[in-house]
């Protein structure tokens, strides 16, 4: 695998990994891995994007990070490696093509494939940094800044300025109430940042 600052699996590594799993197409909101469930596969995104979410005991959710082409869910990998239940929920963000690695092959890959290990270590570093960003945002940033950054990130991932989702879904990803999100979006519309439609938000 070529040296890179980002943990993106290249074509050569993907070709090798396909021997240990299978490729499947998923639609938006399909659940790849359920929270507290046994992990059977480790996903690697080939096309599209997925989001990784965690909930608390009151079923409130928080978006941890997105996975885009070449990314894997390091938390799913660690759960599979140590035969632990999933601590997160992995949900398809848009129509996506996913390579699903069978967990029974994870140990073999880790022992015998140095390029896989390099990829995993970089992925761990990136996901850890993203989790630190989440902690920093929750602790120090105002909700309007967090909402704007989330909308920008969603637009960046899909390559579209129009984002199709409800205020309820946005609130869930931010770990806040729907009424808070609705109020902030109306304020952003007044400021000319967004245009609101039925279950859609357009970044201006």
C-alpha positions as YAML, in Angstrom:
chain: A
units: angstrom
residues:
- id: 1
  name: UNK
  ca: [0.00, 0.00, 0.00]
- id: 2
  name: UNK
  ca: [1.38, 3.40, -0.94]
- id: 3
  name: UNK
  ca: [2.30, 5.76, 1.90]
- id: 4
  name: UNK
  ca: [-0.54, 8.15, 2.65]
- id: 5
  name: UNK
  ca: [-1.58, 10.55, 5.36]
- id: 6
  name: UNK
  ca: [-5.14, 9.23, 5.20]
- id: 7
  name: UNK
  ca: [-6.44, 5.74, 5.91]
- id: 8
  name: UNK
  ca: [-7.94, 4.94, 2.53]
- id: 9
  name: UNK
  ca: [-7.70, 1.38, 1.27]
- id: 10
  name: UNK
  ca: [-6.19, 1.42, -2.23]
- id: 11
  name: UNK
  ca: [-7.30, -0.76, -5.17]
- id: 12
  name: UNK
  ca: [-4.59, -3.37, -4.56]
- id: 13
  name: UNK
  ca: [-5.57, -3.86, -0.94]
- id: 14
  name: UNK
  ca: [-9.30, -3.86, -1.79]
- id: 15
  name: UNK
  ca: [-8.69, -6.58, -4.39]
- id: 16
  name: UNK
  ca: [-6.92, -8.69, -1.76]
- id: 17
  name: UNK
  ca: [-9.62, -8.10, 0.87]
- id: 18
  name: UNK
  ca: [-12.40, -9.21, -1.49]
- id: 19
  name: UNK
  ca: [-11.06, -12.75, -1.04]
- id: 20
  name: UNK
  ca: [-12.14, -12.58, 2.60]
- id: 21
  name: UNK
  ca: [-15.64, -11.19, 2.18]
- id: 22
  name: UNK
  ca: [-18.26, -10.00, -0.28]
- id: 23
  name: UNK
  ca: [-19.59, -6.76, -1.77]
- id: 24
  name: UNK
  ca: [-23.17, -5.63, -1.27]
- id: 25
  name: UNK
  ca: [-25.18, -2.52, -2.22]
- id: 26
  name: UNK
  ca: [-27.22, -0.80, 0.49]
- id: 27
  name: UNK
  ca: [-29.84, 1.95, 0.45]
- id: 28
  name: UNK
  ca: [-30.07, 5.04, 2.66]
- id: 29
  name: UNK
  ca: [-30.94, 4.26, 6.31]
- id: 30
  name: UNK
  ca: [-30.12, 0.55, 6.00]
- id: 31
  name: UNK
  ca: [-28.45, -0.64, 9.22]
- id: 32
  name: UNK
  ca: [-25.11, -2.40, 8.69]
- id: 33
  name: UNK
  ca: [-24.36, -3.09, 12.35]
- id: 34
  name: UNK
  ca: [-26.76, -2.70, 15.25]
- id: 35
  name: UNK
  ca: [-25.66, -1.41, 18.64]
- id: 36
  name: UNK
  ca: [-25.07, -4.16, 21.26]
- id: 37
  name: UNK
  ca: [-25.27, -6.86, 18.59]
- id: 38
  name: UNK
  ca: [-22.71, -9.53, 17.76]
- id: 39
  name: UNK
  ca: [-20.34, -8.35, 15.03]
- id: 40
  name: UNK
  ca: [-20.35, -10.69, 12.05]
- id: 41
  name: UNK
  ca: [-18.65, -8.47, 9.45]
- id: 42
  name: UNK
  ca: [-16.33, -5.46, 9.26]
- id: 43
  name: UNK
  ca: [-17.45, -2.92, 6.62]
- id: 44
  name: UNK
  ca: [-15.20, -1.08, 4.19]
- id: 45
  name: UNK
  ca: [-16.94, 1.59, 2.13]
- id: 46
  name: UNK
  ca: [-16.32, 1.32, -1.62]
- id: 47
  name: UNK
  ca: [-18.91, 3.85, -2.83]
- id: 48
  name: UNK
  ca: [-21.24, 6.23, -0.98]
- id: 49
  name: UNK
  ca: [-21.02, 6.89, 2.76]
- id: 50
  name: UNK
  ca: [-22.19, 5.59, 6.12]
- id: 51
  name: UNK
  ca: [-22.47, 7.15, 9.55]
- id: 52
  name: UNK
  ca: [-21.47, 5.74, 12.93]
- id: 53
  name: UNK
  ca: [-23.72, 6.58, 15.88]
- id: 54
  name: UNK
  ca: [-23.78, 5.80, 19.59]
- id: 55
  name: UNK
  ca: [-26.73, 6.10, 21.97]
- id: 56
  name: UNK
  ca: [-27.02, 6.40, 25.75]
- id: 57
  name: UNK
  ca: [-29.30, 4.61, 28.21]
- id: 58
  name: UNK
  ca: [-32.10, 7.08, 27.42]
- id: 59
  name: UNK
  ca: [-31.85, 6.23, 23.70]
- id: 60
  name: UNK
  ca: [-30.46, 9.65, 22.83]
- id: 61
  name: UNK
  ca: [-28.07, 9.41, 19.89]
- id: 62
  name: UNK
  ca: [-24.87, 11.15, 18.92]
- id: 63
  name: UNK
  ca: [-23.11, 11.09, 15.56]
- id: 64
  name: UNK
  ca: [-19.48, 10.02, 16.02]
- id: 65
  name: UNK
  ca: [-18.14, 10.14, 12.46]
- id: 66
  name: UNK
  ca: [-18.81, 9.42, 8.79]
- id: 67
  name: UNK
  ca: [-17.14, 6.78, 6.65]
- id: 68
  name: UNK
  ca: [-16.47, 7.56, 2.98]
- id: 69
  name: UNK
  ca: [-14.92, 5.46, 0.17]
- id: 70
  name: UNK
  ca: [-11.83, 3.64, 1.41]
- id: 71
  name: UNK
  ca: [-12.79, 3.98, 5.10]
- id: 72
  name: UNK
  ca: [-13.55, 1.24, 7.61]
- id: 73
  name: UNK
  ca: [-15.23, 1.34, 11.01]
- id: 74
  name: UNK
  ca: [-12.37, 0.83, 13.45]
- id: 75
  name: UNK
  ca: [-14.76, 0.22, 16.35]
- id: 76
  name: UNK
  ca: [-16.34, -2.67, 14.43]
- id: 77
  name: UNK
  ca: [-12.87, -4.01, 13.68]
- id: 78
  name: UNK
  ca: [-11.85, -3.95, 17.35]
- id: 79
  name: UNK
  ca: [-15.12, -5.58, 18.39]
- id: 80
  name: UNK
  ca: [-14.61, -8.33, 15.82]
- id: 81
  name: UNK
  ca: [-10.96, -8.82, 16.80]
- id: 82
  name: UNK
  ca: [-11.81, -9.28, 20.50]
- id: 83
  name: UNK
  ca: [-15.16, -11.03, 19.98]
- id: 84
  name: UNK
  ca: [-17.02, -8.16, 21.63]
- id: 85
  name: UNK
  ca: [-20.51, -6.81, 20.92]
- id: 86
  name: UNK
  ca: [-20.82, -3.62, 18.89]
- id: 87
  name: UNK
  ca: [-20.67, -0.38, 20.86]
- id: 88
  name: UNK
  ca: [-21.99, 1.62, 17.90]
- id: 89
  name: UNK
  ca: [-24.69, 1.63, 15.26]
- id: 90
  name: UNK
  ca: [-23.52, 1.79, 11.64]
- id: 91
  name: UNK
  ca: [-26.14, 3.25, 9.27]
- id: 92
  name: UNK
  ca: [-25.99, 3.87, 5.52]
- id: 93
  name: UNK
  ca: [-26.02, 7.61, 4.80]
- id: 94
  name: UNK
  ca: [-26.78, 7.30, 1.06]
- id: 95
  name: UNK
  ca: [-26.88, 4.50, -1.50]
- id: 96
  name: UNK
  ca: [-23.56, 2.74, -0.93]
- id: 97
  name: UNK
  ca: [-21.46, -0.19, -2.02]
- id: 98
  name: UNK
  ca: [-19.84, -1.92, 0.96]
- id: 99
  name: UNK
  ca: [-17.19, -4.62, 1.20]
- id: 100
  name: UNK
  ca: [-18.08, -6.84, 4.16]
- id: 101
  name: UNK
  ca: [-15.17, -8.79, 5.65]
- id: 102
  name: UNK
  ca: [-16.04, -11.96, 7.54]
- id: 103
  name: UNK
  ca: [-14.88, -11.67, 11.16]
- id: 104
  name: UNK
  ca: [-13.34, -15.15, 11.05]
- id: 105
  name: UNK
  ca: [-10.66, -13.78, 8.70]
- id: 106
  name: UNK
  ca: [-9.75, -10.69, 10.75]
- id: 107
  name: UNK
  ca: [-7.20, -12.48, 12.92]
- id: 108
  name: UNK
  ca: [-5.51, -14.03, 9.89]
- id: 109
  name: UNK
  ca: [-5.34, -10.68, 8.09]
- id: 110
  name: UNK
  ca: [-3.88, -9.01, 11.18]
- id: 111
  name: UNK
  ca: [-1.18, -11.69, 11.57]
- id: 112
  name: UNK
  ca: [-0.17, -12.05, 7.93]
- id: 113
  name: UNK
  ca: [-0.89, -8.84, 6.02]
- id: 114
  name: UNK
  ca: [1.36, -5.86, 6.90]
- id: 115
  name: UNK
  ca: [-0.46, -3.55, 4.47]
- id: 116
  name: UNK
  ca: [-3.75, -4.34, 6.20]
- id: 117
  name: UNK
  ca: [-2.15, -3.55, 9.57]
- id: 118
  name: UNK
  ca: [-0.79, -0.25, 8.25]
- id: 119
  name: UNK
  ca: [-4.23, 0.64, 6.96]
- id: 120
  name: UNK
  ca: [-5.87, -0.26, 10.29]
- id: 121
  name: UNK
  ca: [-3.37, 1.76, 12.36]
- id: 122
  name: UNK
  ca: [-3.97, 4.84, 10.21]
- id: 123
  name: UNK
  ca: [-7.73, 4.32, 10.42]
- id: 124
  name: UNK
  ca: [-7.48, 4.07, 14.20]
- id: 125
  name: UNK
  ca: [-5.54, 7.33, 14.32]
- id: 126
  name: UNK
  ca: [-8.07, 9.15, 12.12]
- id: 127
  name: UNK
  ca: [-11.15, 7.86, 13.95]
- id: 128
  name: UNK
  ca: [-9.57, 8.76, 17.32]
- id: 129
  name: UNK
  ca: [-8.96, 12.30, 16.08]
- id: 130
  name: UNK
  ca: [-12.56, 12.54, 14.89]
- id: 131
  name: UNK
  ca: [-13.81, 11.40, 18.29]
- id: 132
  name: UNK
  ca: [-11.68, 14.07, 19.95]
- id: 133
  name: UNK
  ca: [-13.26, 16.62, 17.60]
- id: 134
  name: UNK
  ca: [-16.71, 15.45, 18.72]
- id: 135
  name: UNK
  ca: [-15.75, 15.87, 22.38]
- id: 136
  name: UNK
  ca: [-14.32, 19.31, 21.67]
- id: 137
  name: UNK
  ca: [-17.45, 20.37, 19.78]
- id: 138
  name: UNK
  ca: [-19.82, 19.18, 22.51]
- id: 139
  name: UNK
  ca: [-17.74, 20.80, 25.26]
- id: 140
  name: UNK
  ca: [-16.82, 24.11, 23.68]
- id: 141
  name: UNK
  ca: [-18.87, 24.93, 20.57]
- id: 142
  name: UNK
  ca: [-22.33, 26.47, 20.42]
- id: 143
  name: UNK
  ca: [-25.10, 24.36, 18.89]
- id: 144
  name: UNK
  ca: [-25.52, 26.68, 15.91]
- id: 145
  name: UNK
  ca: [-21.83, 26.20, 14.99]
- id: 146
  name: UNK
  ca: [-22.14, 22.43, 15.37]
- id: 147
  name: UNK
  ca: [-25.26, 22.36, 13.21]
- id: 148
  name: UNK
  ca: [-23.64, 24.44, 10.47]
- id: 149
  name: UNK
  ca: [-20.51, 22.26, 10.48]
- id: 150
  name: UNK
  ca: [-22.62, 19.11, 10.27]
- id: 151
  name: UNK
  ca: [-24.54, 20.45, 7.27]
- id: 152
  name: UNK
  ca: [-21.28, 21.42, 5.56]
- id: 153
  name: UNK
  ca: [-19.83, 17.96, 6.22]
- id: 154
  name: UNK
  ca: [-22.93, 16.24, 4.80]
- id: 155
  name: UNK
  ca: [-22.75, 18.43, 1.71]
- id: 156
  name: UNK
  ca: [-19.04, 17.66, 1.31]
- id: 157
  name: UNK
  ca: [-19.63, 13.91, 1.57]
- id: 158
  name: UNK
  ca: [-22.47, 13.74, -0.96]
- id: 159
  name: UNK
  ca: [-21.16, 16.47, -3.25]
- id: 160
  name: UNK
  ca: [-24.58, 18.15, -3.17]
- id: 161
  name: UNK
  ca: [-25.73, 21.43, -1.65]
- id: 162
  name: UNK
  ca: [-29.23, 20.01, -1.07]
- id: 163
  name: UNK
  ca: [-29.48, 17.77, 2.00]
- id: 164
  name: UNK
  ca: [-32.51, 15.49, 2.38]
- id: 165
  name: UNK
  ca: [-33.29, 14.76, 6.01]
- id: 166
  name: UNK
  ca: [-35.70, 15.81, 8.74]
- id: 167
  name: UNK
  ca: [-35.09, 18.15, 11.66]
- id: 168
  name: UNK
  ca: [-35.63, 15.12, 13.89]
- id: 169
  name: UNK
  ca: [-32.78, 13.24, 12.18]
- id: 170
  name: UNK
  ca: [-30.46, 16.22, 12.49]
- id: 171
  name: UNK
  ca: [-31.34, 16.57, 16.17]
- id: 172
  name: UNK
  ca: [-30.55, 12.91, 16.75]
- id: 173
  name: UNK
  ca: [-27.13, 13.20, 15.14]
- id: 174
  name: UNK
  ca: [-26.33, 16.27, 17.24]
- id: 175
  name: UNK
  ca: [-27.73, 14.84, 20.48]
- id: 176
  name: UNK
  ca: [-30.21, 17.66, 21.00]
- id: 177
  name: UNK
  ca: [-33.96, 18.34, 20.70]
- id: 178
  name: UNK
  ca: [-35.81, 18.79, 17.41]
- id: 179
  name: UNK
  ca: [-37.20, 22.16, 18.51]
- id: 180
  name: UNK
  ca: [-33.65, 23.44, 19.02]
- id: 181
  name: UNK
  ca: [-32.62, 22.39, 15.52]
- id: 182
  name: UNK
  ca: [-35.79, 23.86, 13.97]
- id: 183
  name: UNK
  ca: [-35.20, 27.19, 15.73]
- id: 184
  name: UNK
  ca: [-31.57, 27.35, 14.65]
- id: 185
  name: UNK
  ca: [-32.39, 26.43, 11.04]
- id: 186
  name: UNK
  ca: [-34.99, 29.20, 10.86]
- id: 187
  name: UNK
  ca: [-32.39, 31.65, 12.13]
- id: 188
  name: UNK
  ca: [-29.87, 30.37, 9.56]
- id: 189
  name: UNK
  ca: [-32.51, 30.84, 6.85]
- id: 190
  name: UNK
  ca: [-33.03, 34.46, 7.94]
- id: 191
  name: UNK
  ca: [-29.27, 34.99, 7.72]
- id: 192
  name: UNK
  ca: [-29.19, 33.59, 4.18]
- id: 193
  name: UNK
  ca: [-27.12, 30.54, 5.09]
- id: 194
  name: UNK
  ca: [-29.71, 27.91, 4.16]
- id: 195
  name: UNK
  ca: [-33.05, 27.56, 2.40]
- id: 196
  name: UNK
  ca: [-35.57, 25.26, 4.05]
- id: 197
  name: UNK
  ca: [-37.98, 22.94, 2.23]
- id: 198
  name: UNK
  ca: [-40.02, 19.87, 3.08]
- id: 199
  name: UNK
  ca: [-37.54, 17.40, 4.59]
- id: 200
  name: UNK
  ca: [-34.69, 19.13, 2.80]
- id: 201
  name: UNK
  ca: [-32.15, 21.85, 3.51]
- id: 202
  name: UNK
  ca: [-30.27, 23.71, 0.79]
- id: 203
  name: UNK
  ca: [-26.96, 25.35, 1.63]
- id: 204
  name: UNK
  ca: [-26.70, 28.77, -0.06]
...
